[in-house]
Amino acid sequence: MSKKYKSQLDHPYEIFPDDKRFFRENGFIKLKNVLSHDLLVYYGAEIRKKVTELNTMHLPLEERDTYHKAFLQIANLWKKSKIIKDFIFGKRLAQIATDLLGTTGVRLYHDQALFKESNGGLTPWHADQYYWPLASEKCCTAWIPLQKTPLEMGPISFAAKSHHFTSGRELAISDESEVILHDALKKAQFKYASESFDLGEVSFHYGWTFHNAGPNTTNKAREAMTVIYMDEHMRLKNPDNESQEIDRQVWCPGVKIGDIISTDLNPLIYSRV
């Protein structure tokens, strides 16, 4: 069974010129029928199992801060499961990222399971690259829902074209970022792109694209897997903040400032070279 799905994960997905243009102009794109229903059921079961096993957040929702109400977050599951490693190392998603970014290939920065529990809170406005000590904008996140995700579940939503907006880039995800960025993005008249996701639909967004997610008002968890890709030639920059310094130590072990981020934790997933 896993061999069948591994073949699907490596099968090319056609990205058209209009897809590239949309992504680069808007900072995100949603693509339909990227992964099959059966494949997501198979890998979703293993991801769910590992999130349950590795989760250390057991406080009731009402006792958590905004960040921890938003989702359960478990990173680098590929190191914990051979099945999940096959999913993360699939060439199909990496090829899409390569085409959208316009690079010759991509490495893994890291993966993250993001499970928004039933009655979980909103995910405040933020840009992921605030946390990443990466020297260029050639990086993106694939957001992969593991179930059909209506608006009531709190799918990821984007401020279209905000990847060029520099205001608020100094803000970590927080109550403060929600208030300040909500007002700043609205004042700048960025279009808010908030839609449900079909099963098999996957979004990609730049590291500097501002995004959020509503609360999950359903009685089921909103389960999503994410994979962060970066240019295969991405270099480590001098961290701008404490979070980037932590990321440098955790996700880029031993890499010197200015060097290509190529470690055992940052394997090459796809390359045309």
C-alpha positions in Angstrom: 0.0 0.0 0.0 2.7 2.5 0.9 4.5 1.8 -2.4 1.4 2.8 -4.2 1.1 6.1 -2.3 4.8 6.8 -2.6 4.5 6.6 -6.3 1.7 9.2 -6.2 3.7 11.4 -3.9 6.5 11.5 -6.5 4.3 11.9 -9.6 4.7 15.4 -11.2 2.0 18.0 -10.9 1.7 20.4 -13.8 2.2 24.1 -12.8 1.1 26.5 -15.6 2.4 30.0 -16.3 -0.8 31.5 -14.9 -0.2 29.6 -11.6 3.3 31.0 -11.3 2.1 34.5 -12.1 -0.7 34.2 -9.6 1.6 33.0 -6.8 4.3 35.6 -7.4 1.8 38.4 -7.6 -0.4 37.4 -4.7 2.0 35.6 -2.4 0.0 32.5 -2.2 -2.0 30.0 -4.3 -4.5 27.2 -3.7 -4.2 24.2 -6.0 -6.9 21.5 -6.4 -6.4 17.7 -6.6 -2.8 17.8 -5.5 -3.2 14.7 -3.3 -5.8 11.9 -3.5 -8.4 11.2 -0.8 -7.0 7.7 -0.1 -3.5 9.0 0.2 -4.5 11.7 2.7 -6.5 9.1 4.7 -3.5 6.8 4.8 -0.8 9.4 5.8 -3.3 11.4 7.9 -3.8 8.4 10.2 -0.1 8.2 10.9 0.3 11.9 11.4 -2.7 11.9 13.8 -1.1 9.0 15.7 2.2 10.8 16.1 0.6 14.1 17.1 -1.3 12.4 19.8 1.8 10.5 21.0 4.1 13.5 21.0 1.8 16.3 22.1 2.8 17.8 25.5 0.1 20.5 25.7 -2.6 19.2 28.0 -3.9 22.3 29.6 -7.7 23.0 29.1 -8.2 25.5 26.3 -9.5 28.2 28.7 -6.2 28.1 30.6 -3.9 28.6 27.5 -2.6 31.8 25.9 -3.8 32.9 22.4 -0.9 31.1 20.7 -1.6 27.7 22.3 -5.3 28.0 21.9 -4.7 28.4 18.1 -3.2 24.9 17.5 -1.2 22.0 18.7 2.2 22.2 17.0 4.5 19.3 16.4 7.6 19.7 14.2 9.8 17.4 12.2 7.6 14.4 12.3 9.7 13.0 9.5 12.2 12.1 12.1 9.7 10.2 14.2 8.1 8.0 11.5 9.2 6.2 8.3 5.7 6.6 7.0 5.6 10.3 7.6 9.2 10.6 6.2 7.9 9.2 2.9 5.2 11.8 2.9 7.5 14.7 3.6 10.2 13.6 1.1 7.6 13.2 -1.7 8.8 15.0 -4.8 5.4 16.1 -6.0 4.9 18.9 -3.4 8.6 19.8 -3.6 8.4 20.1 -7.4 5.4 22.4 -7.1 7.3 24.6 -4.6 10.3 24.7 -7.0 8.1 25.8 -9.9 6.3 28.5 -7.9 9.5 29.9 -6.4 11.4 29.8 -9.6 14.4 27.9 -8.2 16.4 24.9 -9.4 15.3 22.9 -6.4 14.3 23.0 -2.8 15.5 21.7 0.6 13.4 21.0 3.6 13.5 23.7 6.3 11.2 21.6 8.5 7.7 20.2 8.7 5.0 21.0 11.2 1.7 19.4 12.1 -0.8 22.1 13.1 -4.0 20.7 14.7 -6.6 23.3 15.7 -8.7 21.5 18.3 -12.5 21.7 18.5 -13.3 25.1 19.9 -9.6 26.1 19.3 -9.1 29.9 18.9 -8.1 32.1 16.0 -4.5 32.1 14.7 -3.4 35.7 14.8 -2.0 37.6 11.8 1.7 36.9 11.2 4.3 36.1 8.6 6.3 32.9 9.0 9.6 34.4 7.9 9.7 36.4 11.1 11.0 33.2 12.6 13.4 32.1 9.9 17.0 33.2 9.5 16.9 32.8 5.7 18.8 35.2 3.4 16.1 35.5 0.6 12.4 35.3 0.0 12.8 32.0 -1.9 11.0 30.0 0.7 7.4 28.8 1.1 5.0 26.7 3.2 2.8 24.0 1.8 -0.4 23.9 3.9 -2.1 20.5 3.6 -5.4 19.9 5.3 -6.1 16.3 6.2 -9.8 16.6 5.9 -12.3 18.8 4.0 -12.0 22.1 5.8 -14.9 24.5 5.8 -14.6 28.1 7.1 -16.1 27.0 10.4 -12.9 24.8 11.0 -10.6 27.8 10.6 -8.6 27.1 7.4 -5.6 29.3 6.6 -6.5 32.7 5.0 -4.2 35.2 3.3 -3.8 38.9 2.8 -3.2 38.8 -1.0 -0.1 40.6 -2.2 1.1 41.3 1.4 4.4 39.5 0.8 5.8 42.9 -0.3 4.4 44.7 2.8 7.2 45.4 5.2 5.2 46.9 8.1 4.6 44.4 10.9 7.5 42.1 9.9 9.0 42.6 13.3 5.9 41.1 15.1 5.8 37.6 16.4 2.5 35.8 16.4 0.5 37.2 19.3 -2.5 39.2 20.5 -0.4 42.3 19.5 0.2 41.1 15.9 -3.5 40.3 15.5 -4.5 43.9 16.4 -1.7 45.8 14.7 -1.7 43.8 11.5 -5.4 43.6 11.2 -5.5 47.4 11.2 -2.4 47.8 9.0 -3.5 45.3 6.4 -7.0 46.8 6.3 -5.7 50.3 6.0 -3.4 49.2 3.1 -6.5 47.7 1.4 -5.1 44.2 0.9 -7.7 41.8 -0.3 -8.6 39.1 2.3 -8.6 35.6 0.8 -10.5 33.3 3.0 -12.0 30.1 1.5 -12.8 26.5 2.5 -10.5 23.7 1.4 -11.5 20.6 -0.4 -9.7 17.4 0.6 -6.7 17.1 -1.7 -6.5 20.9 -2.1 -3.1 22.4 -1.0 -2.0 26.0 -0.6 1.5 27.4 -0.9 2.5 30.8 0.5 5.7 32.8 0.7 7.4 33.2 4.0 6.6 36.9 4.1 2.9 36.5 3.1 0.7 37.6 6.0 -1.9 35.1 7.0 -4.2 34.1 9.8 -6.9 31.5 10.5 -10.3 31.7 12.2 -11.3 29.7 15.2 -12.5 26.1 14.9 -16.2 26.2 15.9 -16.9 22.6 14.9 -16.8 19.5 17.1 -13.9 18.0 15.2 -10.2 19.0 15.1 -8.9 20.8 12.1 -5.9 18.7 11.2 -3.3 20.1 8.8 0.2 19.2 7.9 2.7 21.7 6.7 6.0 21.5 4.9 8.4 24.4 4.7 10.6 24.5 1.6 13.6 26.7 0.8 15.7 27.3 -2.2 18.3 24.5 -2.5 21.0 27.3 -2.4 19.5 29.2 0.5 22.0 30.8 2.8 21.9 31.5 6.5 21.6 35.1 7.5 22.6 36.8 10.7 19.4 36.3 12.9 17.3 39.5 13.4 15.6 38.4 16.6 15.7 35.9 19.4 13.3 33.6 17.5 15.5 33.5 14.5 18.5 32.7 16.7 16.6 29.8 18.2 15.7 28.6 14.7 19.3 28.9 13.6 20.4 26.6 16.4 17.5 24.1 16.1 17.0 23.8 12.3 20.4 24.8 10.9 22.8 23.1 13.3 26.5 23.9 12.6 25.8 26.2 9.6 27.9 29.4 9.5 26.4 32.8 8.7 26.5 33.2 4.9 26.8 29.5 4.1 24.3 27.3 2.3 21.9 25.6 4.8 22.8 22.0 4.0 22.6 19.7 7.0 21.1 16.4 7.8 18.0 18.3 8.9 17.8 20.2 5.6 17.9 17.5 3.0 17.5 18.2 -0.7 14.0 17.1 -1.6 13.9 18.0 -5.3 16.4 19.4 -7.8 16.6 19.8 -11.5 20.4 20.2 -11.4 
